[in-house]
Amino acid sequence: MEINIDFQKQKSKKYKVYIDELENLRISGKVAIITNPKVCGLHLQRLLEKVSADELYVITIPDGEVYKNSETLDLIYENLFNHKFNRNSTLIAFGGGVIGDMTGFVASTYQRGVNFIQIPTTLLSQVDASVGGKTGINNKFGKNLIGAFYQPQAVYIETSFLDTLSPREFSAGVSEIVKMAVTFDEDFFIWLENANLNKKEDLRVAIQKSVETKAFVVSEDEKEKGVRAVLNYGHTFAHVIENLTKYSHFLHGEAVSIGICMANDLSVVLGFLTQDESERIKEQLKRYDLPVKYKIDDVELFYQHFFLDKKTDQDKIKFILPQGLGNHIIKNNIDKDIVLSILKEYSN
Amino acid sequence: MEINIDFQKQKSKKYKVYIDELENLRISGKVAIITNPKVCGLHLQRLLEKVSADELYVITIPDGEVYKNSETLDLIYENLFNHKFNRNSTLIAFGGGVIGDMTGFVASTYQRGVNFIQIPTTLLSQVDASVGGKTGINNKFGKNLIGAFYQPQAVYIETSFLDTLSPREFSAGVSEIVKMAVTFDEDFFIWLENANLNKKEDLRVAIQKSVETKAFVVSEDEKEKGVRAVLNYGHTFAHVIENLTKYSHFLHGEAVSIGICMANDLSVVLGFLTQDESERIKEQLKRYDLPVKYKIDDVELFYQHFFLDKKTDQDKIKFILPQGLGNHIIKNNIDKDIVLSILKEYSN
């Protein structure tokens, strides 16, 4: 005896990403803005000119990746239960990737799910992290190991929040812009070569093109069973670099910049990318003062760290490589010796 | 500037509930059977005659609602991380509702989601809890307050696992069968009146009809925005009774039985149900030795406890009432005095 359960009658999930369109957003019910003290101090007043609610709470959590853990999660839950938040309540993530990831995870699990709005304030979260519904926390075993796919109701990107970003934080976001262009859109890459992201109007175009790319990819493959993995271009190497430097030396986007260069070197050796294309990509990273070098002390140790990544399935490391400009290839059977030969170039 | 994200290209979620069809289930990759010592002792051997895996782990967690908390959750996570479970791994919930709820929640959050199979061993979880994807844990604020909607890949109901169930546990499951019939299917109710669930063949039919009802309801309304709330018939009262008796006096299904009688009384007063229909429902509960009475010491206190329920939105209590046999009505504006008059009948 078999009984079928099919959710095809459910309406398809959809939402919008708005760029510089946040104006008079009125939310009914209880609303919590979840943010950190820095963003709160710099931008809350401006946010409250644009967002209002029947009942508003501001929950401030400590700033930084090191607080993206179950203790901070409990702190947020506790606040929501004490204020009797219910299933019709709304959580607003107001900050960078850490705030977005944690707020999203709370939104997905508080009473089995409440409304969730992303208002990202860093370039990295505006072009990448706030779109696509990846949420989660770190634990002693690694980064983002507990989490959920949970899509927001809407994402509001306000480029004016970037005005106070440090040059380093700004550049860290550029890495992800370069990532989107190299793997999916040659025209976008060529446009980037001729644009200047320090100019407001160029930056807005780059954000738009990045979000369009991300939106296309995640709507094809929400749960990362296929093409979404391409967004990890540069990240396989970056995660090892971040891990070996204890997440304290590089910003995530900086590690990604180095990781992109390593992936490119591998792609050149395998014949998927020309040396000239590789140099053009590196040039775009260097233009924004992103690091492109990292001194590997022990290539074997570096290699072993690939296996800590949750995307490493059994014994196969999944490498995302650019295939020319604007295209990509996923390889999970690259010879260890070839990978080591690339790593050795970074050991001198 | 607006960018649309639409998941309509994603294939619709669907899965099957199999009744007495578990045979030679071979699962690739790492598999963890999550169970409690009692079920493990009684039934693991028989399960392993039917299920095999490349790599199999058995994770035994303490038995009982009181352990459905974040500490037990961490215990499961810890096991999975230590055994390097990855995104292609599978968790099997093997037990009653507590095992199913916790295993499902771990499956939904471990590395943002792994495969999940339900093999329920109690009547209550076979006819209700294992189908529909509600997962979660309790915390100090209440029951199931942290959780997710996460559908399994499949549910395998094996009626032979019920052979060792105590009469009390068996009857507790009958409450939920009566619930399905009264609210959605008059023919099923009339069939119940003429059937005997202590007979194997009748029991199998009742399980099938209950699961078909549940499957219909959740496929219409996965996230409980509408009709799925009807499955809480009897539960609004039951949750208060469980809370006031500290979850130690009644099994959940027993509290539901009393709650059904209370909801019926309310429905009779409001004219949605006849006294005769109410008696016929009560008769089916009494036939299986389910409690239909509960002594309320303080009706005002009982009433205030409705507001602790997470389904109580702001100040409105949502009552699910039978409308004749086989139909239902949701009321969230019933006069407090009318509710109190019903509660008073239980205070003598």
Interface residues (C-beta under 8 A of the other chain):
Chain A: M1 E2 I3 N4 I5 D6 F7 Q8 K9 Q10 S12 K13 K14 Y15 K16 V17 Y18 I19 D20 E21 S70 Y77 F81 N86 R87 N88 S108 T109 Y110 Q111 R112 G113 V131 G132 K134 T135 G136 N139 F141 N144 L145 I146 G147 A148 F149 Q151 R204 Q208 V211 E212 A215 V218 S219 E220 E222 K223 K310 K311 T312 D313 Q314
Chain B: M1 E2 I3 N4 I5 D6 F7 Q8 K9 Q10 S12 K13 K14 Y15 K16 V17 Y18 I19 D20 E21 S70 Y77 F81 N86 R87 N88 S108 T109 Y110 Q111 R112 G113 V131 G132 K134 T135 G136 N139 F141 N144 L145 I146 G147 A148 F149 Q151 R204 Q208 V211 E212 A215 V218 S219 E220 E222 K223 K310 K311 T312 D313 Q314
